[in-house]
Amino acid sequence: MKNLEAYLSELRKTLPDIQERLNIGANETQLEILRFAVNCPLPPQLICLYEQFNGEHMAKAPGFMGGLQFMPIDMVLDDLEFFRGTEAELTPTATKAIKEAPLRQLNWIPFAFDGSNSWFAVDLS
């Protein structure tokens, strides 16, 4: 929580409207749906982040996650489905993943997206 407040404080210097871009926090039901989808406990830091903000308004310019859009849980669930359902051998590149494998074999939670082909993801391995 302390790190999140420090991060927001820094962001406000260049994005004074950052607070208005962020959605209200996720409720317990939304977090439970995400837990069920990944079939393992969520990292406490991710829970804390989503309890504070359930992503950012996707219609506004991104900025919260290093220029990538911080995804609401419903979008995370959609991308999880994409990762797991892809028939192509899409393999992540330029990662520091514990396990390098096709997306459908990885237990990742995508949480930020550039609108094209790049995600930030939590590696649950």
Stockholm file with secondary structure:
# STOCKHOLM 1.0

chainA/1-125         MKNLEAYLSELRKTLPDIQERLNIGANETQLEILRFAVNCPLPPQLICLYEQFNGEHMAKAPGFMGGLQFMPIDMVLDDLEFFRGTEAELTPTATKAIKEAPLRQLNWIPFAFDGSNSWFAVDLS
#=GR chainA/1-125 SS CHHHHHHHHHHHHHCTTHHHHBCCCCCHHHHHHHHHHHTSCCCHHHHHHHHHCSCBCTTSCCCTBTTBEECCHHHHHHHHHHHHHCCSCCCCCSCCCSSCCCGGGCCEEEEEECSSSCEEEEECC
#=GC SS_cons         CHHHHHHHHHHHHHCTTHHHHBCCCCCHHHHHHHHHHHTSCCCHHHHHHHHHCSCBCTTSCCCTBTTBEECCHHHHHHHHHHHHHCCSCCCCCSCCCSSCCCGGGCCEEEEEECSSSCEEEEECC
//
